[in-house]
C-alpha cells in the first residue's frame, strides 16, 4: 500500500468537502495531529476510523485504501487489498504491543535493581534518598513512552455502550487505570466508564 497516495487522497477528499483537519478530526473522534499524520503518509487510519472516513467522503473502503476513486469490481483484487492491510496492521500492532511490555519489564527490573544497590551500597542519608528519587524519575521516562505505544495500538471499548475509540495521549495519561483498562470519557455516550483495551 502506498501511504503517501492514501494520505493525498484523504487530504483531497477533505478539502472537497470543505473540512479543515480540525473539523474532520471532531467528526471521527481523533486528534488533528492524527489527521495530519494520515495526510502526510506517516500512518494509516485505524479500523475504527476507516468506515467513518468512507461515510464522510462518500467512497468505498477499497477506494480509500487504493487512494483513488475507481469503478473497482474485481472482488479478488479487493479481498487481496483488505487482506494485505489486515496483515500489516496485525503485525505492527503485535510488534508495538510486545515492545511496550518489554520496555515496562526492563524498566521495572532496572529500577528495583538500582534501588537495591543504592540501599545497600550507599550510606544512609540525604544522598541515598536523592539517588532513590532519581532512579524513580528515570523509571518514569520509559513509562511515558510505553503509554504512547499503548495508545497507538488498537482502541478502547466503552463498557457502557460498546463504542470503540482512540483517546488522545493526554486523556490516557491522566485517566485512572488498572493495567491497560482506563477510566475514560466515551465520545459516543459521553459517559466516564472503565474502557478495556482492544487489540485488532
N, C-alpha and C positions, 0 to 999 in steps of 0.2 A: 504493500500500500504506500501511496505517495502522500506523506504527511503534509508537505507544502501545498500540494494540489488541493487536498481536502480543506486545508486552512484558508486558501484563497477562495474556495467555493463558499465556505461559511461566511467569510467577510463580504463577498459579493452579494449573497442572498440576504444578509443582514442589512446591508445598505439599500438593497432593492425594496426592502420592507420599511425603510426609513427608521431603523432602530439603531440606537447607539449601543456600544458594548455594555454600558451600564443597564440599559433597559432590557436588553436580551438576557443579561445575567439575572435580573429580577424575575423574568418570566420562567426561567428554568432552575431557579434556586441554586445558582453557583455564584462565585465571585467574578468581578470584572477582570481580575487578573487571569482567571481560568479561561475566559473568552479570548483574551489576548494571546495566551499560550496556544490555544487551538488555531487561531488565525495566523500565528507566526510559524505554525508547523512544528511546535515543540512537544505537543502531546495530542492525543485524540480524545474526543468526548467519551465519557464513561457510558456504561449500558443504561443507566437511569436517564441520562441526558439525550441520548440518540433519538428515541421516539418523540420527545418534546421538540427537538430541533426540526425533525421531519414534519411535524404538525404545523409548526410556526412558518416554515419555509414552503410548505406545500410540495414536498418532494418525497420520493421513496427512500427507504433505507439504503438501497443499492446505489441510488443517485448520489446520496450524501457521501457514502464511502468510496464511490468512484470519483467524486469531485467534479461531476458534470451532470447536466440534465440529459437523459437519454431515453430512447424507446427500447428499453432493455427487456427482452422477452426470453432470453436464454436462461432457463431455470438452473441448469447445471453450472453455468458460469456464476450465477447469482449465489448458489449454495456454496460454491468454492470460495467466493469472496467472504461470505459470512463465516465460513469455517476458518479461514485464514485469520480473520480479526479475532475470533473467539480464542484460537490457539495462542495468538500473540498476546492478548490481554491476560489469559490464564498464566502463561509463562512469566510475564512481567510481574503480575500480582504475587505469584508464588515466590519469585526471587526477592521482591521488595519485602514481603511478609517475613520470610526467613531471615533476611538481613536485619530487620527490626529486632527480632528476638535474639539474634547473635549479639548485636550491639548492646542490648539490655543485659544479657547474661554476662558478657565480658566486663561491662561497666560495674555490675554488682560485685563480681568476684574481685575485680581490681580495687574497688572501694573497701570491701571488707578486709582484703589482704593488707591494704595500706593502713587502715585504722589499727589492725592487729600489730603491724610492725611499729607504728608510731606509739601505741600504748605500751609496748614492752621495750622499745629501743631508746625512747626519749625520756628524760627525767620529767616527773610530774611538774606541771606549772603552766604558765601562760603560753609558752611556745608549743607545748604539746596540744593545748586547746586550739591554738591558731592552726596548727598542722592538720588536726582532725577536721576543723571547719573548712579548711582549704580543700581537703580531699572530698568533702561533701559537695562543695561548689563545683569542683571539676567533674564529679559524678553527674551533676545536673545537666551539663552541656550535651553529652550523648543522649540523655533522656529527652531533651527538647527536639533533637534530631530524629530520634526514634518515633516521637509523636507525629512529626511531619510525615514520616514514612507511613505510619498507621493511617493518617487522614487521606493520604494519596491513593490508598488501595481500597477498592470496594466502596461500600456505603454503610450507613447506619439505618437500621429498621426501627421505626416508631412502634412501641409496644401498644399504643392506643389505637392507631388507625392502619398500621401496617405499611405506611408510606416509607419508601427508601430515599434517602437524601445524603448529600455530602456537605458537612458543615465547613465553615472556614477554620483555619488553623487556630485563631484566637478563641472561637467558640469552643473548640475541642479542648484547648489548653485550660480554660477557666471552668470547664464543666467538672462536676464531681464524677468520679469513675470507680468502677470495680473491674480491674483488668482492662479489657477493651470495650466494656459496656459503659456508656457515658450518659449522664443526665442532660439531655439536650432539648431545645425547643423545636418541635416539628414544624416545618414551613407549611405543611398541609392542614393539620388540625389545630395548629397554634398552641398546643399544649406541651408543657415540660414533662417528659417521661424518660424512663430508662431505655435507651436505644442500643440495641445489640449490633455489634459489628457483623456485617455480611460480606463475605469474600466471594466474588463470582468470577 
